[in-house]
């Protein structure tokens, strides 16, 4: 899996941080806060990209992974569109500093990384692996229209596997004549935070919803 990225270095106070973004944000990817859930809607390409970025977050503990998503606009009234930032807990970056740091990011420098794609595993059938301890869960914060997910390398690898499952299973589900409902996975964040509901959404189906005025089912 090749990821085409831009790398940015900027300072916040006395500290310098590295921020990595996709060179081109996905065309069909949205993230919303609807007060009950955090909902992501991804097509195949976007789910593959997200899986790659989560894999990168697992191996880059000194880097903030930023995925700009808010340009997609709102889906239904009351939806709050969000960007996404992934960061390792050891970085100890305060989300309150993000708006200032984001404003200081320049055009960045291009970089391509080659990653081994995560493979969907048996634990993707549930909301989280049965061996994941309660203490090893994602922490989440929303600040400056951005969802911050802070976690460990194993958590990011498991999340990458779930996203990979959406990329592979979503299109197959859509091609099944007897399919029922949508294809989704949930990334569990424990009892103190809301889960991240990730739904496969084919671009053709999405256009039909916009024409009819119906939100995702």
N, C-alpha and C positions, 0 to 999 in steps of 0.2 A: 504494500500500500504506500503510494507516494503522496505526500502532503506538500502542497505549494503554499508557503507561508511568507509573512513579513515579520521581521524581528525589530522591536523597538526598545530603546533604553531611555529611561527618564528618571528624574529624581523626585522624591517626595520628602521634603525636609532634608535631613542629613543622609538619607538612604537612597540608594540607586536600585531600580527594579527593572527587570526584563519582562516585556510583554510580547506575546506571540499571538498573531491573528492569521486567519486564512487569507491568502492573497486575494481570493474572490469569495465573498460570503455566498452561501447557498441560495439559489433562487426560490426554493420552496421549503422554507423552514420558519417556524414561528414559535414563540414562547410567550405564554400569557399567565398572569396571576388573576384567577377568578375568585379569590378569597377562600374557596374550599380546597382546590387543588392547584398545583403548578402544572400547566398543560403545555406539552410540546407536540407540534404537528410537523412531521417530516416525510418527505418523499425518499425514495431509495438513495439518491445521491447525497442528500443531506444527512441521512442516517449513517451512511458510510463515512462521511466527513466527521460527524460527531463521534463515531466510534474511534476514528483515528486521533482526534483531539483528546479524547479521554485516555487513550493509550499513551499519548505524548505527555499528558499531565501525570501519569503514573511514573514516568521515567525522568521527569524534569521538575524536581521538588523546589528549585529556586526560580521558577518561572510562573507568571500569571498567563493563563490561556484565555484569551478574550474572543468570544464569538458575537459580533454585532448582528442583532436580529430585529431591532426595532423599526428598521426601514420598511418592514413588510406591512405595517399599519394594523389597525384593529380588526378583529373578526366579528365580534358582536358587541352591542353596548355594554359597558361595564368591564370589558376585558382591559387589562393593563399590560401592554406590550413590554417585554423585558429583553435586555441583552443577557449574556451568560458569561461568567468568569469562573474558571476552575483553578484551584490552588491547593497545594499541599499544606497540611496543617503546620509543618515546621517553618514555613515562610513567615508566619505570624504577621500577615498584612492586614491592616485595619480597613474594612470597607469604607469607613468614613473618609479615607484619604483618596478614594478612587476617582472622584470627580476631578480633583486637582491634577492627579497623575494622568488621567485620560486626556485632559486638555493640553498636556505637555508632550504628547506623543506626536512625533513627526511622521513623514511618509514611510519610515522604516527601510530595512534592507531585505532584499529577497533571499529566501532560503528554501531548499527542498530537502525533506527528510524522507527516508525509506523505512517504514515500520512494518513489523510482522502483524498482519491483521488479527484481531482477537477472534477466537472461535466461539460460537454459541455453545454453551454447555448445559448439562442437565439442570443446573440450578436456575437457569433462565425461565423455567416453567413456573417458578414462584416469584414472589415480590422481592425476596432476598435469599441468599444462600443459607441453608440451615445451620452452617457452622459459623456464621458471622455473629460475633458477640455483640451484645447491646452497646458496649462502649465503643465499638468500631463502626460508627455510622456517620453519614455526612452531616455536617453542620451547615445551615443555610442562613443567609442574611440577604435582605433586599435593600439596596441603597443606590441612589442616583439612577433609577430605572434599570437596575442591573441585579440579577440573581447571582449571588456568590455561593458556590458549593465548595466547601473545604473538607478534605478527607485525606486518607492514607493511600499509598500506592495500591494495595490490594483492593480497596474500594473502587478506585478509578478503573482498575483492570476488570472488575466484575461489572461495573457500569458499561464499560466498552463492549463487553460480551453481550449485554442486554441490547445495546444499540445495534450491534452487528446482527442480532437476531431479528430486530425490526427491519433492517435493511434487506435481509434474506427472506424472512417469513412473510412480511407485508405484501410484496408483489405476488408471492405464491398464493396467499390467502385470497387476494383479489381475483386471481384467475380461476379459483375454485367455483364451479357453478352453484354448489349448494352452500356457499359460505353464509354465515350468519354474524351480524355485528361487525365491528371494526377489529383491526389487529393492533394490539398494544402490549406494552410492558410497563411495569411500575418500578421505579428506583426508590427503594425504601430509605427514609431518613430517620427512622426511629419514632418514638412516641412524642418527642418534643417538637418535631417539625413535620410539615406536610410532605407527602410523597410527590415525586415527579412522575406524572403520567405521560408516557411517550406513545403517541399514536401514529401509525403509518397512514399517510394521506396521499393518495395518488393525485397528481396534478389535474388529471381529467375530472376526477370526482370533485376536487376542490372547486373547479370552475363551475360545475353543475350546482354546487351549494351556493356559490355567490349569485348565480343567475336566479335561483329559486328563493334566495333569501334565508335559507336554512343553515344553521350552524352544524358543526360536526356531530354525528350521532354517537 
